[in-house]
């Protein structure tokens, strides 16, 4: 049940009884009116009776007056007679009106009037006659008869009216009883109806209230459960999590966050997040921009920031990766920010170890070539030394010495090239990529020759960029050795290098493209090529070469792309390395690859 | 001096090969040289050779392949396999009588050649010329 339905029921509970009671009141009023009507008819009968009795009294007064005059002949005796005359006429008129609704009684009244007129005529004739004849008994007899007739009709009238009144009285009593019963029944019916109605509606309300309480309780339980669920999840993950409101006040932090920041949740609650989560830039040691600030500014998730050091309350420092995301309400309005960070101190150390290891692995991959390059001249030098010892001819000895010198020079060159793989300046220096590639090819010369691999060098005599030569040498050694391993005997490798102008998102720089005649790259592995420990060479590979190469190139501000060659003559893999002319990298710049997640 | 024993020297390094040849000639051997595997095999078929001093790492056919081909011609031919690094495949080592690291010096070379010749003399000839 929703609120609208609830309000409708409340309205019904108010309005329905009012309407029912109004109907009852109208009904009762109607009943009262009916009773009043019946009472009026009774009153009318009483009025008629009293008027008839009044008329009768006046007529008797007149007759008494006339009789007194007849006996005494005293005119004073006639005064009642005369006085009653006018009221009697009026009385007749009143009765005429009152009895107009009853035909029978009207007829009786007319008869009475006629008989009274007859008597009155007699009385007039008595008064007009000679006083000597007034006492005539015969006359008196006639007068008495006439008056008796009047009396009979009056009696009839009274009797009839009495009957009518009796009937009306009985009917009124009946009506009253009837009405009482009807009113009682109606009241009881309305009462029952209202009771039942209220009961039904209240039950509906009560049921919905109960349902609402149950629902609320269930929701509270669900909410608690889901809070526990998320809390436990957040507590159990290995990342530090801090969430804060829009005022940058800490609202929550998990155990990992407590550990790393050195703050307990209870202390940190409500504190400004910058105070709890203090971060510095790893290189500049300046306070780093708070990711929460950045999320508020950009209104979106921000990814992992690197080179960040978290300063714990205890003074301990942790290298961290951090990211932050806005918390939004149902309408998409931002209500807070959640900050996620992890301690990568160990990861960075491991990465550094892996990178150092990979450097050695590159040397290992060159070992066969280098050993050959060094042992061959050494062998000649040893043999020449032996010959010099047994040679007497000075000119032949000089020739041997010169040959030995030449062979030692070659050894020096090889050793110098090899060492340049490791010696690294502190800041980027000018590197001639053409020289660098030539050096790499020199180290691989023997191996290339052994496999009868043709290397097509399609690059300018000199192309200078800024960078770290040893690292770049490592990158190209890796890529070229991969190509050598891919093409097998009698394969072909094409190395192309050119300058590229600046584009919208890229500075001017150099692109080195190394294409081989090998089998190319299978689709399913192309996306894993840069993942650490991914190798197609089984036990032979470390799986770190391209990962480290990508890291180095990215550090220089460049990029690597690997695809299958579009060249018709060379169908293998094509690796394109872009390096900008100027780099912002420093010796301490991060050199691990950023990989797409 | 007895009739000099013949050695076939194979290496793609021209200078190294030349110096090695001089050292061996100085010790009294007759030395033939070849700069790659194929010409070495051709030469081996045409000439009577007592010992082969073979470089492993060469363009085209490597020392292992050359040794295998020679063993097909003459199964017991003594072969000294030279290499610039230690990590030779075991099946290649099995093909050679003795292996030697380049740079070990001429004394070592001469002593190993000598060992091979003595050993070769001591056993009956099993191979045959085709």
Interface residues (C-beta under 8 A of the other chain):
Chain A: X367 X368 X371 X372 X373 X374 X375 X376 X377 X378 X379 X380 X382 X383 X384 X386 X387 X390 X403 X406 X407 X446 X449 X450 X451 X452
Chain B: X12 X13 X15 X16 X19 X20 X22 X23 X26 X57 X58 X59 X60 X62 X82 X84 X85 X87 X101 X102 X103 X104 X105 X106 X107 X109
